[in-house]
Amino acid sequence: MPQLNPTPWFIILVFSWLIFLLFIPPKVISHETPNQPSHQSTEKAQMGAWTWLWH
């Protein structure tokens, strides 16, 4: 049964982890978000009374 021979599968496992750990993270990290977060103001918004049109 060739499935029980770990030699070819171990090499495939090692190479796939090398690809995941060495090549993919720099490509993912290099992406930037389209909208950079902006700072919120420390002032509180002035909330006035609402004027209801039907009241």
C-alpha distance matrix in Angstrom:
0.0 3.8 5.6 6.1 7.7 11.2 13.1 13.3 13.5 16.1 18.2 18.2 19.3 22.0 23.3 23.5 25.4 27.6 28.5 29.3 31.4 33.2 33.8 34.0 36.5 39.3 39.1 39.3 42.1 44.2 44.9 48.2 49.4 52.0 54.4 55.2 56.3 60.1 62.2 63.9 67.6 69.0 71.8 71.7 72.3 75.7 75.3 78.4 79.4 78.2 80.8 79.9 81.3 81.7 83.3
3.8 0.0 3.8 5.4 5.4 8.6 10.0 9.6 10.2 13.1 14.7 14.7 16.2 18.7 19.8 20.2 22.4 24.3 25.2 26.2 28.3 29.9 30.4 30.8 33.4 36.1 35.9 36.3 39.1 41.0 41.8 45.3 46.6 49.2 51.8 52.4 53.8 57.5 59.7 61.5 65.2 66.7 69.7 69.7 70.3 73.8 73.5 76.7 77.8 76.6 79.3 78.4 79.9 80.5 82.1
5.6 3.8 0.0 3.8 5.5 7.4 9.9 9.5 8.6 11.5 13.8 13.2 14.0 17.0 18.4 18.2 20.1 22.5 23.3 23.8 26.0 28.0 28.6 28.6 31.0 33.9 33.8 33.9 36.6 38.8 39.4 42.8 43.9 46.6 49.0 49.7 50.8 54.6 56.7 58.4 62.1 63.5 66.4 66.4 66.9 70.4 70.1 73.3 74.4 73.2 75.9 75.1 76.6 77.1 78.7
6.1 5.4 3.8 0.0 3.8 6.0 9.1 10.2 9.4 11.2 14.1 14.4 14.7 17.2 19.2 19.5 20.8 23.1 24.5 25.0 26.7 28.7 29.8 30.0 32.1 35.0 35.3 35.4 37.8 40.2 41.1 44.3 45.6 48.4 50.7 51.1 52.1 55.8 57.7 59.4 63.1 64.3 67.3 67.3 68.1 71.6 71.4 74.6 75.7 74.8 77.5 76.8 78.4 79.0 80.4
7.7 5.4 5.5 3.8 0.0 3.9 5.7 7.3 7.8 9.3 11.6 12.6 13.5 15.4 17.3 18.2 19.6 21.5 23.0 24.0 25.5 27.2 28.3 29.0 31.2 33.9 34.2 34.7 37.0 39.2 40.4 43.8 45.3 48.2 50.6 50.9 52.1 55.8 57.7 59.6 63.3 64.6 67.7 67.9 68.7 72.3 72.2 75.6 76.9 75.9 78.7 78.1 79.8 80.5 81.9
11.2 8.6 7.4 6.0 3.9 0.0 3.8 5.9 5.3 5.7 8.6 10.0 10.1 11.9 14.2 15.1 16.1 18.0 19.9 20.7 21.9 23.7 25.1 25.8 27.8 30.5 31.1 31.5 33.7 36.0 37.3 40.6 42.2 45.2 47.6 47.7 48.8 52.5 54.3 56.3 59.9 61.2 64.4 64.7 65.6 69.2 69.2 72.6 74.0 73.2 76.1 75.6 77.3 78.2 79.5
13.1 10.0 9.9 9.1 5.7 3.8 0.0 3.8 5.6 5.4 6.6 8.9 10.1 11.0 12.7 14.5 15.8 16.9 18.8 20.3 21.4 22.6 24.0 25.2 27.4 29.7 30.4 31.2 33.3 35.3 36.9 40.4 42.3 45.2 47.7 47.7 49.1 52.7 54.7 56.9 60.5 61.9 65.1 65.6 66.5 70.2 70.4 73.8 75.4 74.6 77.5 77.1 78.8 79.8 81.1
13.3 9.6 9.5 10.2 7.3 5.9 3.8 0.0 3.8 5.5 5.4 6.4 8.7 10.1 10.9 12.4 14.5 15.6 16.8 18.5 20.2 21.2 22.0 23.1 25.7 27.9 28.2 29.2 31.5 33.3 34.7 38.2 40.1 42.9 45.5 45.8 47.4 51.1 53.2 55.4 59.1 60.7 63.8 64.3 65.0 68.7 68.8 72.2 73.7 72.8 75.6 75.2 76.7 77.7 79.3
13.5 10.2 8.6 9.4 7.8 5.3 5.6 3.8 0.0 3.8 5.4 5.0 6.1 8.6 9.9 10.4 12.3 14.2 15.4 16.4 18.2 19.8 20.7 21.3 23.6 26.2 26.5 27.0 29.4 31.5 32.7 36.1 37.8 40.6 43.1 43.4 44.8 48.5 50.5 52.6 56.3 57.8 60.9 61.2 62.0 65.6 65.7 69.0 70.5 69.6 72.4 71.9 73.5 74.5 75.9
16.1 13.1 11.5 11.2 9.3 5.7 5.4 5.5 3.8 0.0 3.8 5.4 5.0 6.2 8.6 9.8 10.6 12.3 14.3 15.3 16.4 18.0 19.5 20.4 22.3 24.9 25.6 26.2 28.3 30.4 32.0 35.4 37.2 40.2 42.6 42.5 43.8 47.4 49.3 51.5 55.1 56.5 59.7 60.2 61.1 64.8 65.0 68.5 70.1 69.4 72.3 72.0 73.7 74.8 76.1
18.2 14.7 13.8 14.1 11.6 8.6 6.6 5.4 5.4 3.8 0.0 3.8 5.4 5.1 6.1 8.5 9.9 10.5 12.3 14.2 15.3 16.1 17.4 18.8 21.1 23.2 23.9 25.0 27.0 28.8 30.5 34.1 36.2 39.1 41.6 41.6 43.2 46.8 48.8 51.2 54.8 56.4 59.6 60.3 61.2 64.9 65.3 68.7 70.4 69.7 72.6 72.4 74.0 75.2 76.7
18.2 14.7 13.2 14.4 12.6 10.0 8.9 6.4 5.0 5.4 3.8 0.0 3.8 5.5 5.3 6.0 8.6 9.9 10.6 12.2 14.2 15.3 15.9 16.8 19.4 21.7 21.8 22.8 25.2 27.0 28.3 31.9 33.8 36.5 39.2 39.4 41.0 44.7 46.9 49.2 52.9 54.6 57.7 58.2 58.9 62.6 62.8 66.2 67.9 67.0 69.8 69.5 71.0 72.2 73.7
19.3 16.2 14.0 14.7 13.5 10.1 10.1 8.7 6.1 5.0 5.4 3.8 0.0 3.8 5.6 5.2 6.2 8.6 10.0 10.6 12.2 14.1 15.3 15.7 17.7 20.5 21.0 21.4 23.6 25.8 27.2 30.5 32.3 35.3 37.6 37.7 39.0 42.7 44.7 46.9 50.5 52.0 55.2 55.7 56.5 60.2 60.4 63.8 65.5 64.7 67.6 67.4 69.1 70.2 71.6
22.0 18.7 17.0 17.2 15.4 11.9 11.0 10.1 8.6 6.2 5.1 5.5 3.8 0.0 3.8 5.5 5.3 6.2 8.7 9.9 10.5 11.9 13.7 14.9 16.6 18.9 20.0 20.8 22.6 24.7 26.5 29.9 32.0 35.1 37.4 37.2 38.6 42.2 44.1 46.4 50.0 51.5 54.7 55.5 56.5 60.2 60.7 64.2 66.0 65.4 68.4 68.4 70.1 71.4 72.7
23.3 19.8 18.4 19.2 17.3 14.2 12.7 10.9 9.9 8.6 6.1 5.3 5.6 3.8 0.0 3.8 5.4 5.0 6.2 8.6 9.9 10.3 11.3 12.9 15.2 17.2 17.8 19.1 21.1 22.7 24.6 28.1 30.4 33.2 35.9 35.8 37.6 41.1 43.3 45.8 49.4 51.1 54.3 55.1 56.0 59.7 60.2 63.7 65.6 64.9 67.7 67.7 69.3 70.7 72.2
23.5 20.2 18.2 19.5 18.2 15.1 14.5 12.4 10.4 9.8 8.5 6.0 5.2 5.5 3.8 0.0 3.8 5.4 5.1 6.2 8.7 10.0 10.4 10.8 13.4 15.9 16.0 16.8 19.2 21.1 22.4 25.9 27.8 30.7 33.3 33.5 35.1 38.8 41.0 43.3 47.0 48.7 51.8 52.5 53.2 56.9 57.3 60.7 62.4 61.6 64.5 64.4 65.9 67.3 68.7
25.4 22.4 20.1 20.8 19.6 16.1 15.8 14.5 12.3 10.6 9.9 8.6 6.2 5.3 5.4 3.8 0.0 3.8 5.3 4.9 6.0 8.3 9.8 10.2 11.7 14.5 15.5 15.8 17.6 20.0 21.6 24.9 26.8 30.0 32.2 32.0 33.4 37.0 39.0 41.3 44.9 46.4 49.7 50.4 51.3 55.0 55.5 59.0 60.9 60.3 63.2 63.3 65.0 66.4 67.7
27.6 24.3 22.5 23.1 21.5 18.0 16.9 15.6 14.2 12.3 10.5 9.9 8.6 6.2 5.0 5.4 3.8 0.0 3.8 5.4 5.2 5.7 7.7 9.4 11.0 12.9 14.2 15.4 16.9 18.8 20.9 24.3 26.7 29.8 32.2 31.8 33.4 36.9 38.9 41.6 45.1 46.7 50.0 51.0 52.0 55.7 56.5 60.0 62.0 61.5 64.5 64.7 66.4 67.9 69.2
28.5 25.2 23.3 24.5 23.0 19.9 18.8 16.8 15.4 14.3 12.3 10.6 10.0 8.7 6.2 5.1 5.3 3.8 0.0 3.8 5.5 5.4 5.3 6.7 9.3 11.1 11.6 13.0 15.0 16.5 18.3 21.9 24.3 27.1 29.8 29.7 31.6 35.2 37.5 40.1 43.7 45.6 48.7 49.7 50.4 54.1 54.8 58.2 60.2 59.5 62.4 62.5 64.1 65.7 67.1
29.3 26.2 23.8 25.0 24.0 20.7 20.3 18.5 16.4 15.3 14.2 12.2 10.6 9.9 8.6 6.2 4.9 5.4 3.8 0.0 3.8 5.9 6.1 5.4 7.2 10.2 10.7 11.0 13.1 15.3 16.7 20.1 22.1 25.2 27.5 27.5 29.0 32.7 34.8 37.3 40.9 42.7 45.8 46.6 47.4 51.1 51.7 55.1 57.0 56.4 59.3 59.4 61.1 62.6 64.0
31.4 28.3 26.0 26.7 25.5 21.9 21.4 20.2 18.2 16.4 15.3 14.2 12.2 10.5 9.9 8.7 6.0 5.2 5.5 3.8 0.0 3.8 6.2 6.5 6.5 9.1 11.0 11.4 12.4 14.8 16.9 20.0 22.2 25.6 27.7 27.1 28.5 32.0 33.9 36.4 40.0 41.5 44.8 45.8 46.9 50.7 51.4 55.0 57.1 56.7 59.7 60.0 61.9 63.5 64.7
33.2 29.9 28.0 28.7 27.2 23.7 22.6 21.2 19.8 18.0 16.1 15.3 14.1 11.9 10.3 10.0 8.3 5.7 5.4 5.9 3.8 0.0 3.8 6.2 6.7 7.6 9.7 11.3 12.0 13.6 16.2 19.5 22.2 25.4 27.7 27.1 28.9 32.2 34.3 37.1 40.5 42.3 45.6 46.9 47.9 51.6 52.6 56.2 58.4 58.0 61.0 61.5 63.2 65.0 66.3
33.8 30.4 28.6 29.8 28.3 25.1 24.0 22.0 20.7 19.5 17.4 15.9 15.3 13.7 11.3 10.4 9.8 7.7 5.3 6.1 6.2 3.8 0.0 3.8 6.0 6.3 6.9 9.2 10.8 11.7 14.0 17.5 20.3 23.1 25.8 25.6 27.7 31.2 33.5 36.4 39.9 41.9 45.1 46.3 47.0 50.7 51.7 55.1 57.3 56.8 59.6 60.0 61.5 63.4 64.8
34.0 30.8 28.6 30.0 29.0 25.8 25.2 23.1 21.3 20.4 18.8 16.8 15.7 14.9 12.9 10.8 10.2 9.4 6.7 5.4 6.5 6.2 3.8 0.0 3.9 5.7 5.3 6.3 8.7 10.2 11.7 15.3 17.6 20.5 23.1 23.1 25.2 28.7 31.2 33.8 37.4 39.5 42.5 43.5 44.1 47.9 48.6 52.0 54.1 53.5 56.3 56.5 58.1 59.9 61.3
36.5 33.4 31.0 32.1 31.2 27.8 27.4 25.7 23.6 22.3 21.1 19.4 17.7 16.6 15.2 13.4 11.7 11.0 9.3 7.2 6.5 6.7 6.0 3.9 0.0 3.8 5.4 5.1 6.0 8.5 10.4 13.5 15.9 19.1 21.3 20.8 22.5 26.0 28.2 30.9 34.5 36.4 39.5 40.6 41.5 45.2 46.1 49.6 51.8 51.4 54.4 54.8 56.5 58.4 59.6
39.3 36.1 33.9 35.0 33.9 30.5 29.7 27.9 26.2 24.9 23.2 21.7 20.5 18.9 17.2 15.9 14.5 12.9 11.1 10.2 9.1 7.6 6.3 5.7 3.8 0.0 3.8 5.5 5.1 6.0 9.0 12.1 15.2 18.2 20.5 19.8 22.0 25.3 27.6 30.6 33.9 36.0 39.2 40.6 41.4 45.2 46.3 49.8 52.2 51.8 54.7 55.4 57.0 59.1 60.4
39.1 35.9 33.8 35.3 34.2 31.1 30.4 28.2 26.5 25.6 23.9 21.8 21.0 20.0 17.8 16.0 15.5 14.2 11.6 10.7 11.0 9.7 6.9 5.3 5.4 3.8 0.0 3.8 5.6 5.4 7.1 10.8 13.7 16.3 19.1 19.1 21.6 25.0 27.7 30.6 34.0 36.4 39.3 40.6 41.1 44.7 45.7 49.1 51.4 50.7 53.5 54.0 55.4 57.5 58.9
39.3 36.3 33.9 35.4 34.7 31.5 31.2 29.2 27.0 26.2 25.0 22.8 21.4 20.8 19.1 16.8 15.8 15.4 13.0 11.0 11.4 11.3 9.2 6.3 5.1 5.5 3.8 0.0 3.8 5.5 5.8 9.1 11.3 14.4 16.9 16.9 19.0 22.6 25.2 27.9 31.4 33.7 36.6 37.6 38.1 41.8 42.7 46.0 48.2 47.6 50.4 50.8 52.4 54.3 55.7
42.1 39.1 36.6 37.8 37.0 33.7 33.3 31.5 29.4 28.3 27.0 25.2 23.6 22.6 21.1 19.2 17.6 16.9 15.0 13.1 12.4 12.0 10.8 8.7 6.0 5.1 5.6 3.8 0.0 3.8 5.5 7.8 10.5 13.8 15.8 15.0 17.0 20.4 22.8 25.6 29.1 31.2 34.3 35.6 36.4 40.1 41.2 44.7 47.1 46.8 49.7 50.4 52.1 54.2 55.4
44.2 41.0 38.8 40.2 39.2 36.0 35.3 33.3 31.5 30.4 28.8 27.0 25.8 24.7 22.7 21.1 20.0 18.8 16.5 15.3 14.8 13.6 11.7 10.2 8.5 6.0 5.4 5.5 3.8 0.0 3.8 6.5 9.9 12.6 15.0 14.5 17.1 20.3 22.9 26.0 29.3 31.8 34.7 36.3 36.8 40.5 41.8 45.1 47.6 47.2 50.0 50.8 52.3 54.6 55.9
44.9 41.8 39.4 41.1 40.4 37.3 36.9 34.7 32.7 32.0 30.5 28.3 27.2 26.5 24.6 22.4 21.6 20.9 18.3 16.7 16.9 16.2 14.0 11.7 10.4 9.0 7.1 5.8 5.5 3.8 0.0 3.8 6.8 9.3 12.0 12.2 15.0 18.4 21.4 24.2 27.6 30.3 33.0 34.3 34.5 38.1 39.2 42.4 44.8 44.2 46.9 47.6 49.0 51.2 52.7
48.2 45.3 42.8 44.3 43.8 40.6 40.4 38.2 36.1 35.4 34.1 31.9 30.5 29.9 28.1 25.9 24.9 24.3 21.9 20.1 20.0 19.5 17.5 15.3 13.5 12.1 10.8 9.1 7.8 6.5 3.8 0.0 3.7 6.3 8.6 8.5 11.5 14.7 17.8 20.7 24.1 26.8 29.4 30.8 31.0 34.6 35.8 39.1 41.6 41.0 43.7 44.6 46.0 48.4 49.8
49.4 46.6 43.9 45.6 45.3 42.2 42.3 40.1 37.8 37.2 36.2 33.8 32.3 32.0 30.4 27.8 26.8 26.7 24.3 22.1 22.2 22.2 20.3 17.6 15.9 15.2 13.7 11.3 10.5 9.9 6.8 3.7 0.0 3.8 5.5 6.3 9.1 12.5 15.8 18.3 21.7 24.6 27.0 28.0 28.0 31.5 32.5 35.7 38.1 37.5 40.2 40.9 42.4 44.7 46.1
52.0 49.2 46.6 48.4 48.2 45.2 45.2 42.9 40.6 40.2 39.1 36.5 35.3 35.1 33.2 30.7 30.0 29.8 27.1 25.2 25.6 25.4 23.1 20.5 19.1 18.2 16.3 14.4 13.8 12.6 9.3 6.3 3.8 0.0 3.8 6.4 9.6 12.3 16.0 18.3 21.4 24.7 26.6 27.6 27.2 30.5 31.5 34.5 36.9 36.0 38.5 39.3 40.4 42.9 44.5
54.4 51.8 49.0 50.7 50.6 47.6 47.7 45.5 43.1 42.6 41.6 39.2 37.6 37.4 35.9 33.3 32.2 32.2 29.8 27.5 27.7 27.7 25.8 23.1 21.3 20.5 19.1 16.9 15.8 15.0 12.0 8.6 5.5 3.8 0.0 3.8 6.3 8.7 12.4 14.5 17.7 20.9 22.8 23.8 23.4 26.8 27.9 31.0 33.4 32.8 35.4 36.3 37.7 40.3 41.6
55.2 52.4 49.7 51.1 50.9 47.7 47.7 45.8 43.4 42.5 41.6 39.4 37.7 37.2 35.8 33.5 32.0 31.8 29.7 27.5 27.1 27.1 25.6 23.1 20.8 19.8 19.1 16.9 15.0 14.5 12.2 8.5 6.3 6.4 3.8 0.0 3.8 6.4 9.9 12.6 15.8 18.9 21.2 22.6 22.8 26.3 27.8 31.0 33.8 33.6 36.3 37.6 39.2 41.8 42.9
56.3 53.8 50.8 52.1 52.1 48.8 49.1 47.4 44.8 43.8 43.2 41.0 39.0 38.6 37.6 35.1 33.4 33.4 31.6 29.0 28.5 28.9 27.7 25.2 22.5 22.0 21.6 19.0 17.0 17.1 15.0 11.5 9.1 9.6 6.3 3.8 0.0 3.8 6.8 9.2 12.7 15.5 18.0 19.3 19.7 23.4 24.8 28.2 31.0 31.0 34.0 35.3 37.3 39.8 40.6
60.1 57.5 54.6 55.8 55.8 52.5 52.7 51.1 48.5 47.4 46.8 44.7 42.7 42.2 41.1 38.8 37.0 36.9 35.2 32.7 32.0 32.2 31.2 28.7 26.0 25.3 25.0 22.6 20.4 20.3 18.4 14.7 12.5 12.3 8.7 6.4 3.8 0.0 3.8 6.4 9.4 12.6 14.9 16.5 17.0 20.6 22.5 25.8 28.8 29.1 32.1 33.8 35.7 38.5 39.1
62.2 59.7 56.7 57.7 57.7 54.3 54.7 53.2 50.5 49.3 48.8 46.9 44.7 44.1 43.3 41.0 39.0 38.9 37.5 34.8 33.9 34.3 33.5 31.2 28.2 27.6 27.7 25.2 22.8 22.9 21.4 17.8 15.8 16.0 12.4 9.9 6.8 3.8 0.0 3.8 6.5 9.2 11.9 13.9 15.1 18.7 20.9 24.4 27.6 28.3 31.5 33.4 35.7 38.4 38.7
63.9 61.5 58.4 59.4 59.6 56.3 56.9 55.4 52.6 51.5 51.2 49.2 46.9 46.4 45.8 43.3 41.3 41.6 40.1 37.3 36.4 37.1 36.4 33.8 30.9 30.6 30.6 27.9 25.6 26.0 24.2 20.7 18.3 18.3 14.5 12.6 9.2 6.4 3.8 0.0 3.8 6.5 8.8 10.4 11.5 15.2 17.3 20.8 24.0 24.9 28.1 30.1 32.5 35.2 35.3
67.6 65.2 62.1 63.1 63.3 59.9 60.5 59.1 56.3 55.1 54.8 52.9 50.5 50.0 49.4 47.0 44.9 45.1 43.7 40.9 40.0 40.5 39.9 37.4 34.5 33.9 34.0 31.4 29.1 29.3 27.6 24.1 21.7 21.4 17.7 15.8 12.7 9.4 6.5 3.8 0.0 3.8 5.5 8.0 9.5 12.9 15.5 18.9 22.3 23.6 26.9 29.2 31.7 34.5 34.4
69.0 66.7 63.5 64.3 64.6 61.2 61.9 60.7 57.8 56.5 56.4 54.6 52.0 51.5 51.1 48.7 46.4 46.7 45.6 42.7 41.5 42.3 41.9 39.5 36.4 36.0 36.4 33.7 31.2 31.8 30.3 26.8 24.6 24.7 20.9 18.9 15.5 12.6 9.2 6.5 3.8 0.0 3.8 6.5 9.4 12.4 15.2 18.6 22.0 23.8 27.2 29.6 32.4 35.1 34.5
71.8 69.7 66.4 67.3 67.7 64.4 65.1 63.8 60.9 59.7 59.6 57.7 55.2 54.7 54.3 51.8 49.7 50.0 48.7 45.8 44.8 45.6 45.1 42.5 39.5 39.2 39.3 36.6 34.3 34.7 33.0 29.4 27.0 26.6 22.8 21.2 18.0 14.9 11.9 8.8 5.5 3.8 0.0 3.8 6.4 9.0 12.0 15.3 18.7 20.8 24.0 26.7 29.5 32.2 31.6
71.7 69.7 66.4 67.3 67.9 64.7 65.6 64.3 61.2 60.2 60.3 58.2 55.7 55.5 55.1 52.5 50.4 51.0 49.7 46.6 45.8 46.9 46.3 43.5 40.6 40.6 40.6 37.6 35.6 36.3 34.3 30.8 28.0 27.6 23.8 22.6 19.3 16.5 13.9 10.4 8.0 6.5 3.8 0.0 3.8 6.4 8.8 12.3 15.5 17.6 21.0 23.5 26.5 29.1 28.3
72.3 70.3 66.9 68.1 68.7 65.6 66.5 65.0 62.0 61.1 61.2 58.9 56.5 56.5 56.0 53.2 51.3 52.0 50.4 47.4 46.9 47.9 47.0 44.1 41.5 41.4 41.1 38.1 36.4 36.8 34.5 31.0 28.0 27.2 23.4 22.8 19.7 17.0 15.1 11.5 9.5 9.4 6.4 3.8 0.0 3.8 6.1 9.5 12.9 14.5 17.8 20.4 23.1 25.9 25.3
75.7 73.8 70.4 71.6 72.3 69.2 70.2 68.7 65.6 64.8 64.9 62.6 60.2 60.2 59.7 56.9 55.0 55.7 54.1 51.1 50.7 51.6 50.7 47.9 45.2 45.2 44.7 41.8 40.1 40.5 38.1 34.6 31.5 30.5 26.8 26.3 23.4 20.6 18.7 15.2 12.9 12.4 9.0 6.4 3.8 0.0 3.8 6.4 10.0 12.2 15.2 18.2 21.0 23.8 22.9
75.3 73.5 70.1 71.4 72.2 69.2 70.4 68.8 65.7 65.0 65.3 62.8 60.4 60.7 60.2 57.3 55.5 56.5 54.8 51.7 51.4 52.6 51.7 48.6 46.1 46.3 45.7 42.7 41.2 41.8 39.2 35.8 32.5 31.5 27.9 27.8 24.8 22.5 20.9 17.3 15.5 15.2 12.0 8.8 6.1 3.8 0.0 3.8 6.8 8.8 12.2 14.9 17.9 20.5 19.6
78.4 76.7 73.3 74.6 75.6 72.6 73.8 72.2 69.0 68.5 68.7 66.2 63.8 64.2 63.7 60.7 59.0 60.0 58.2 55.1 55.0 56.2 55.1 52.0 49.6 49.8 49.1 46.0 44.7 45.1 42.4 39.1 35.7 34.5 31.0 31.0 28.2 25.8 24.4 20.8 18.9 18.6 15.3 12.3 9.5 6.4 3.8 0.0 3.8 6.4 9.3 12.4 15.3 18.0 16.8
79.4 77.8 74.4 75.7 76.9 74.0 75.4 73.7 70.5 70.1 70.4 67.9 65.5 66.0 65.6 62.4 60.9 62.0 60.2 57.0 57.1 58.4 57.3 54.1 51.8 52.2 51.4 48.2 47.1 47.6 44.8 41.6 38.1 36.9 33.4 33.8 31.0 28.8 27.6 24.0 22.3 22.0 18.7 15.5 12.9 10.0 6.8 3.8 0.0 3.8 6.5 9.4 12.7 14.9 13.3
78.2 76.6 73.2 74.8 75.9 73.2 74.6 72.8 69.6 69.4 69.7 67.0 64.7 65.4 64.9 61.6 60.3 61.5 59.5 56.4 56.7 58.0 56.8 53.5 51.4 51.8 50.7 47.6 46.8 47.2 44.2 41.0 37.5 36.0 32.8 33.6 31.0 29.1 28.3 24.9 23.6 23.8 20.8 17.6 14.5 12.2 8.8 6.4 3.8 0.0 3.8 6.1 9.4 11.7 10.9
80.8 79.3 75.9 77.5 78.7 76.1 77.5 75.6 72.4 72.3 72.6 69.8 67.6 68.4 67.7 64.5 63.2 64.5 62.4 59.3 59.7 61.0 59.6 56.3 54.4 54.7 53.5 50.4 49.7 50.0 46.9 43.7 40.2 38.5 35.4 36.3 34.0 32.1 31.5 28.1 26.9 27.2 24.0 21.0 17.8 15.2 12.2 9.3 6.5 3.8 0.0 3.8 6.3 9.0 8.2
79.9 78.4 75.1 76.8 78.1 75.6 77.1 75.2 71.9 72.0 72.4 69.5 67.4 68.4 67.7 64.4 63.3 64.7 62.5 59.4 60.0 61.5 60.0 56.5 54.8 55.4 54.0 50.8 50.4 50.8 47.6 44.6 40.9 39.3 36.3 37.6 35.3 33.8 33.4 30.1 29.2 29.6 26.7 23.5 20.4 18.2 14.9 12.4 9.4 6.1 3.8 0.0 3.8 5.6 5.5
81.3 79.9 76.6 78.4 79.8 77.3 78.8 76.7 73.5 73.7 74.0 71.0 69.1 70.1 69.3 65.9 65.0 66.4 64.1 61.1 61.9 63.2 61.5 58.1 56.5 57.0 55.4 52.4 52.1 52.3 49.0 46.0 42.4 40.4 37.7 39.2 37.3 35.7 35.7 32.5 31.7 32.4 29.5 26.5 23.1 21.0 17.9 15.3 12.7 9.4 6.3 3.8 0.0 3.8 5.7
81.7 80.5 77.1 79.0 80.5 78.2 79.8 77.7 74.5 74.8 75.2 72.2 70.2 71.4 70.7 67.3 66.4 67.9 65.7 62.6 63.5 65.0 63.4 59.9 58.4 59.1 57.5 54.3 54.2 54.6 51.2 48.4 44.7 42.9 40.3 41.8 39.8 38.5 38.4 35.2 34.5 35.1 32.2 29.1 25.9 23.8 20.5 18.0 14.9 11.7 9.0 5.6 3.8 0.0 3.8
83.3 82.1 78.7 80.4 81.9 79.5 81.1 79.3 75.9 76.1 76.7 73.7 71.6 72.7 72.2 68.7 67.7 69.2 67.1 64.0 64.7 66.3 64.8 61.3 59.6 60.4 58.9 55.7 55.4 55.9 52.7 49.8 46.1 44.5 41.6 42.9 40.6 39.1 38.7 35.3 34.4 34.5 31.6 28.3 25.3 22.9 19.6 16.8 13.3 10.9 8.2 5.5 5.7 3.8 0.0
